[in-house]
Amino acid sequence: MDLAHYSISELKQLLDSSDETKKMEILRMASGDNRIGIRELVEKHHNKRKIYEKKIEHLKMMTRHERSLTEKGYNFIAGADEVGRGCLAGPIVAGAVIMPKGNTVFDIKDSKILSAKKREFLAAKIKEIAISYMVSVVDRSVIDESGIQSANIGALKAASLGLQPLPDFILIDGFVIKGIGIPHAKVIKGDLNSQSIAAASIIAKVYRDEMMRNMDEKYPIYGFKKNKGYGTADHIKAIETHGPCEQHRRTFSPVSDYYGEGAPLGYKPEGSPDERERI
């Protein structure tokens, strides 16, 4: 193949339409071309190749637990994770996902390090290709009644058992779930080390963020749309100014200061912020 007769646009079209083997051969031949535009095109494709190879390596790393379990004979391997554990307001949301074997969905990683736009894109893609996925919500009142640990495990268990088909093994971010009746393993920093767990964290995060945006419409003074219920400086200042609302976790400090004997005189916690009184 004599590339000297190809224009830059023609060579670009040829590269874009070629498989990986042929593309590498064309790039090898084009690397000796003295035309500036051709050299820039070659460099651009080499850089794209390096990025692609890094994504392949990341995918291999993220699926190593799942591939190991597949080799042991497990067919439906789920990942489970929760979001909202450390919030001052709103529910805990757990996700569980069974991803198809051999999928090539890149960029699935810990939901916290992805942009909102990227999370939403990946959540849609995960739901599109997943063998099964499930979301479980544990309300603020349950968190206060049973404690954060119990609520957290309950959410993970409900999401995992809600999958159809049921998983035959579950990878869980940082927890062991006693009595679930399915083989499972705790994975430390699972959303950074397992594609299935990371996928679960993404769909749970997107689901909960939408809940908090809706909650913001009812309680706009707390900035739930922005802080998602976490204890940011502005959020805590709003609690100090207006007191907590019914969606705040009463057993979490500083919300807990407004309940019991030490509560501000005349404070009425029930109802919307506009219905409360503080003296």
N, C-alpha and C positions, 0 to 999 in steps of 0.2 A: 504493500500500500504506500503510494507516494503522497504524503501530506502537503507537499509544497503547492499542490494545485488547489488545496482547500482554503477558502476564506475563513476568517475567524468565526463568523456566524455559522458556516457550514460545518466546521469542526466541532463547534458547540453542539449543534443538532446531532452530529454523529455520536458524540460522547453521551448525550442525554438518552439516545435510543439504544445504546449498547449494553450488554450484560457486563457483569463485573470483570470477567476474564478478558473480554475484548477491550473494555475500557482501559484496563491496566496496560495492555499492549499498545493501545493508541497513545496513552500518556507517555509511555517509554519512548516511542518514536518521536512524539512531538517535543520531548524535552530538549532535543538538539536543534529545534527551530529557532532562528535568530530574531524572528518578528516579536516585537514587544508585546503585542496583543496576544499572541500564542503563548508566550512565556507566562503572562499573567493568567491566562486561562488554565494552563497546566498547574500553576501554583494554587489557584483557587480550587481545582479538583483534588489536588493532593491534600489541601487543608480540610476539605469536606470529607475525604477518606479517613483522615486522622480522627476527626470528630465522630465519624461513624464507628470506627474501631474502638474508641473510648466508650461509646454507648453499648457496643456489644459486650465489652468487658464488664461494664456496670450491670448489664442484664444478667450475665453469667454469675456475677457475685450475688445479685439479689435473688436469684432462683436456685442457689446451691442447696438450700435446705429442702425445697420442694423436689428437686431432682434426686436428692439422696433418698427421700421418702418414696418416690416413685420407683426407684431401683429396689426398694424393700417390699414392693407390692401394693402400696397404697394408691388408690385411684382418684379419690376426691379429697384433696388436701386444701383445707381452708386456712385463711389468716383472719385473725380477730384483733381489733384494737378499739380504744375508746378515746373520746375527746371531751373536754370540759371538766375534767377532774378538779383542776385548781381554780375554777371560776368562783366568784362570789354570788353569781346569779344564774338562773336557768338550769336546764337539765344536763345530765350526762347522756351522751349519745354514743352507742357502740355500733361498729360495723363488722360484718363478716363476709368474706368473699372467697369463692372457689374459682380460681383463674384456670383457663384451659392450658394444658401442657404444651410446651413449645411455642407459646405466644411470643411475639416480638414487639410488645408495647414498651417503648423506651420511656425514660424520664419518670417512671413511677418510683417515688421516694417519699420520705417523711413529709406529711402534708404541711407541717409547720414551716418548711423551708421552700415551699412553692408559693408563687404568687396566686392571688385569688382567681385570676383569669386562667392560669395553668391548671389549678385544682379543678375548676369547673369543666375545663376541656377533658382532663383525664378522667374525672368522675363519669362523664358521659361515655367515654370510650370504654371504661371498665364495665359499666352497666351493659353496654352493647355486646361485649364479647364474653363476659363472665358466664360460667356454667350456672352459677347461682350467687345472689347477693342478698343481704338482709341488713336492716337497720333497726336497732332497739333503742327506745327512749325511756329514761328513768327520771321522773319528775322531781322537782325541788323538794316537795314535801316528803317523798320517800327517802331522799338523801338525808334530810334532817331527822327522820324517824329511825332509820336503820344504820346511818353512818356512811361515810363516803366509801369505805372499803367494801362493805356489803353491797352497796348500790352499784359500785363499779363492777364487781364480779357478777352481780345479777344481770347487768346490761350485756356483758360479754357472753354470758351463758345463754340469754334469750336470743341474741343475734345469731350465735352459732347453731343453736337448736332449731332456729327458724329457717335454716337453709334447706332447700329441696333440689337435688337429693341431699340427704344428710351426709356430712363429711365423714370419712373414715379415719381422718387425723386432723387435728387442729393445731396450728402454730399461733401462740398468743403472746402479745407484747407484754412481757414482764409479769405475767400471772399464771398460777396454776388454779384450775377450777375443780375443786373436789366434788365428786358426785355427778359429774356431767355424763358419765357413761360412755365416753368416746376417748380413744387414745389422744393425748395432746402433750405439748411441750411448751415450756416458757422460753421465750427468746429475748435475751437482754438487748435493749435498743432495737427491738424487732422491726420498727418502721424504717430503720437504716440498713437492715440485714435480711429482710424477707420481702419479696414482691407482693405476696399475698397479704401480709400484715400491712404493708404500706398502702396497698389498694384499699384495704378496709379503713385505714385512717383517713384516706382521701374522701371516700363516700360519706363517712361519718362527719368529717369536718364540713363538707359542703352542705350536708343536711342540717347540721346544727347552726351553721352560720345563717342559713335562711330562716331558721326558727328565731334567731336573735334579731334579725332584721325586722321580722314581723312583730316581735316583742317591742322593738324600738318605737313602732308606730303607736303603741298603747302607752309606753313609758318613755317619751322622748328625752326627758331631763337627765337620764342616766347615760346616754350615748351608747346604748347596746349595739347599735348598727356598727359602730367603730370598735368598741372594746370587746364585744362578744361576751360580756359578762366577767371578763378578767379584771383584776384589781389594779387598774391603771390609776395614776395620780388624779386625773379628771373624774374618774368613776368614784373614787373614794371621797373626793371633794363634794360630789353631788350627793352622796349618801350623808355626809356630814351636814350639808345644807338642807336637804329635803327629807332625810330619813330614808330607810329602805322601803321597797315595795313588796308586794306579795310574791314576786319571783326571786327575791333575794334569799339566800340560804341562811337561815336563822342561827345555825350552829357554827357559822364561819365568822371569824373576826375580820373586820370591825362590825359586821352586821349584828353579831350576837350582843353587842353593847346596848342595842335598842330593845332587848327582850329580857324579862326577868326583873328582879328587884332594882337593878341599876338603870332601868330604862328612863329616858327623859320624862319628866312630869307632864302629863297631858298628851303623851304621844299615843296615837291610835294606829296600829300597824295594818289593820284590815282595810281593804278597798284600794282604790287608785290613789296616786300621789296627791291629786287635787282634793281628795276627800279626807286627807290626814290633817291633823292639827298638832302643832308642837308649841309648847309654852316656854 
